[in-house]
Amino acid sequence: MTRYHPLLVALHWILALMILFSLVIGGSGLERLPNSDPAKVDALARHMIFGSIILILMILRLITRVLSQKPVHVSNGSALLDHIGTWVHWLFYVLVFGVCVSGIGISVATGLPDIVFFGSEAPLPESFWDYPARTAHYVLTTALLALIAVHVTAALYHQLVIQNGLISRMWFGKRTD
């Protein structure tokens, strides 16, 4: 087998785009809006819904990964780097699930579901940074961004330097040769 399951491929690219979009919008868009701005509630609602969709798709992706056949691991010539590469992929799951859970933690701790979805007139907190889940969310998203940079760099190294066609494994096409 030379390629991953088509559902795994589709989820990989859909989630990659959704996670990057959510990181950019969450990091720049939400931070810039003061909590006193009424538009912040709508922005938070979109971010929460988007994050919930990411969580659901990540669960589906994990189930698909565990249950489907995978191509043989491609070596880069270093046993240590091969081992690190395997752990990096699992670390993605840990970080994305951690970001989602910490986001839920912020939401619950601050009463956001009542404000965002049920029209409560309660104001947003003066600062989300007063909640430990916000700090966790920040640390996890920062680590996730760093891991994405490492992942993209490693994929390009495989594709352009080693030239082992690694990226084609995570693309659509016939699964066997």
N, C-alpha and C positions, 0 to 999 in steps of 0.2 A: 504494500500500500504506500502510495507516494503523497497522498493528501489527507487532510483532516476531513471529518464528516461535514457535509455541506451546511448543516444547521450550525455547527461550531464555527465555520468560516463566516457565515452571515452574522452570527452573534458577535464574533470578534470585531468585525468592521463596524457594525452598527453601534456596539458599545464603545469602541474607540472614539467614534465621532461624538456620541452622546456624552461620554465622560469628559473629553476635551472641551466641548461646548459648556458643560456644566461647571467645569473648573474655571473657565474664563469668565463666564457670566457671574458665577458665585464669587469669584475672587475680585473681579473688578467692578461689575455692575452693582451687586448688592452692597459692597463695602462703601461705595461712593454715596449711596442714598442714605440720608439721615433717617433714623428710626421715627422721627416726627413727620416725615413726608408720607402722605396717604398712598403714594405710588409704591411704597416699600411693601405694603401688604400684598398687592398684586404680584410684585416681583417675587416675594417669598412663596406665594402660592404656586407660581410656575416652577420655581426652583424645587419646592417640595414634591410636586407632582412628577417632575422630571427625575428627581432622585429616587422616587418610589418605582418608577418604570425601570430605572437602571438596576435597582435591587432585584426586582422580579426577573429581569433578563439575565442578571448574573446568577441567580439561582438556577434558571433554566440552562444556562451555559455550563455551570458546574455539574449538573445532573447529566447533561449531554457528554461532557468530557469524561466523566467517570464511566458511563455506560457504552460509549462508542469506541471502536478500534482506532488506534492512533498510528501514524507512520513511525517507523524506527527513528530513534533519536539521531540527529545529525551532529557529528563531532566537529569541533573546530580545531582539533589537534592537541588540546590541553585537557586532561582529565579534570583538573581543578575548575577550569572555566566551564566545562560541560556540566559539572556538578552545580556550580553557581547558577548556570542558565536554567537548570531544572527548578532550583529553589526560587529563582526570580519569578518564574511563571506562577508558582503557588503564592508567592508574596503579593502578586497582583490581586488574587482573590482576597487575601487577608486585608489588604489596604482598602480595596473598594468596599468590601463588607464593613470594615471599620469606619470608613467615611459615611456610609449610609446609616449605620447604627448611631454614630455620633450626631449625625444630622437629626435623626429621630429623637435622640436625647435632648438636643437643643429645643426641638419643637415641643416636646412634652414638658420640659422644665419651664418654658416660657409661656405655655398656654397657647401656642400658635394655632393648633387645630381649631380651637374655639374662635379665635380672631379671624383666621383666614377662611375657614370653611363654614362656620356657623354664624358669622356676622356679629360676634361679640364686640361690644364697644370698648372693651379694655384696651388701653394703649399698649403699644409694643414696649418692651423694656427699654430703659434709657441706653443700656449697652448690653449686647449679647455676650461681650467679653467677661461679664460678671459670672457667667456659667461655665463650669469646668468642661462641659461637653463642647463648648465653642473652641476652647483651647485645643482639645483633642481633635476636633474637626480640622482646625488649622494645621496642626502637626501632621495629621494623616494625609491631608491634601497636598501639603508640601512634599512629603515623602513620596506620594503617588506621582507627582509631577517629575521628581527626580528619577523615579523608576521608569517612567515613560521615556525620558530622555535616554537612559541607559538601554532600554529595550529597542528603541528606534536605532540608536547607534550600533548596537549588536546586530540587528537585522540588516542594516546597511553594510556592515563589515562582512557578514556572511555573503551577502549578495554581490558586493562590489570587489572585495579583496579576496576572499576565499573562493568566490564564484561557485558556490555549491547549490544554487537555486533554492535556497531556503524559503524565500518569500512565496514561491509558487505553491508550497505546501499549504499555505494559509490563503489560498485563492480557489476559485471555483474551477471545476474540471473533473475529468475522469480520475477516480480514486486509485486505480490499480494500473500497473504497466503490463 
